[in-house]
Every structure is written in C-alpha cells, then in structure tokens.
Amino acid sequence: MGASGADLIETLTRENEEFKKAREQHGHLAKQLDDLEKKPFLTPQDEVEIKVLKKKKLVYKDQMEKLLSQYRTGRK
C-alpha cells in the first residue's frame, strides 16, 4: 500500500533532515514573498527581491521533489 503525497511529505519531514530544512526554507521564502506581494506599491528594489525570492524558493522546491523521487524509487 503506497503512502499518499501528504503522508510521504510528513514522513520525509520527520526522517530526512535535508528534506526538513528544504521544506522550512521554502516555507520561510513563501512567507517573505507573501509579505512583499501584499504591499500596495512595489519599488523597483522590491520587484527585484521578489524575483530573487521566487528563484530561491524554486531551488528548494526542486530539492524537495528530488528527495521525494529518490525516496519513492528506494521504497519500490
């Protein structure tokens, strides 16, 4: 019986320190992005910061996807 995606994420968060750190960083960056995007007016510096944060967030998402894939492959 396979684990659902959410169950797998929770399992990896508990068992894999690298996944846990990537997930925490991804969440932290998401919060920063959300805070910036809520501003009524964005300066050019804010717009650059948003682009940088989105790229960093994507790196962590890719890292988590890679770890999930490795975990799934290893569990078969």
C-alpha positions as CSV (number, residue, x, y, z in Angstrom):
1,M,0.0,0.0,0.0
2,G,1.5,3.3,-1.1
3,A,1.6,6.4,1.0
4,S,-0.3,9.5,-0.2
5,G,1.7,12.6,-1.2
6,A,0.9,14.4,2.0
7,D,1.8,11.3,4.1
8,L,5.1,11.0,2.3
9,I,5.9,14.6,2.8
10,E,5.2,14.3,6.5
11,T,7.3,11.1,6.7
12,L,10.3,12.7,5.0
13,T,10.0,15.8,7.1
14,R,10.4,13.6,10.2
15,E,13.0,11.2,8.8
16,N,15.2,13.3,6.4
17,E,17.0,16.3,7.8
18,E,17.8,17.6,4.3
19,F,14.1,17.5,3.3
20,K,13.1,19.1,6.6
21,K,15.5,22.0,6.1
22,A,14.4,22.5,2.4
23,R,10.8,22.5,3.5
24,E,11.4,25.0,6.2
25,Q,13.4,27.3,3.9
26,H,10.7,27.0,1.2
27,G,8.0,28.0,3.7
28,H,10.1,30.9,5.0
29,L,10.6,32.2,1.5
30,A,6.9,31.8,0.7
31,K,6.1,34.0,3.8
32,Q,8.6,36.6,2.7
33,L,7.1,36.6,-0.8
34,D,3.6,36.9,0.5
35,D,4.6,39.8,2.8
36,L,6.2,41.6,-0.1
37,E,3.4,41.0,-2.6
38,K,0.9,42.4,-0.1
39,K,2.5,45.8,-0.3
40,P,0.2,48.3,-2.1
41,F,3.2,49.7,-4.0
42,L,6.3,47.9,-5.0
43,T,9.6,49.7,-5.5
44,P,12.0,48.5,-8.2
45,Q,14.1,47.0,-5.4
46,D,11.0,45.1,-4.1
47,E,10.4,43.8,-7.6
48,V,14.0,42.5,-7.8
49,E,13.7,41.0,-4.4
50,I,10.5,39.2,-5.4
51,K,12.3,37.7,-8.4
52,V,15.3,36.6,-6.3
53,L,13.0,35.0,-3.6
54,K,11.0,33.2,-6.3
55,K,14.2,31.7,-7.8
56,K,15.4,30.6,-4.3
57,K,12.0,29.1,-3.5
58,L,12.1,27.1,-6.7
59,V,15.5,25.7,-5.8
60,Y,14.1,24.4,-2.6
61,K,11.0,23.0,-4.3
62,D,13.2,21.2,-6.8
63,Q,15.4,19.8,-4.0
64,M,12.3,18.5,-2.2
65,E,11.0,17.0,-5.4
66,K,14.3,15.3,-6.0
67,L,14.3,13.8,-2.5
68,L,10.7,12.7,-2.8
69,S,11.6,11.0,-6.1
70,Q,14.6,9.3,-4.6
71,Y,12.5,8.1,-1.6
72,R,9.8,6.7,-3.8
73,T,12.3,4.9,-6.0
74,G,14.1,3.4,-3.0
75,R,10.8,2.2,-1.5
76,K,9.7,0.2,-4.5
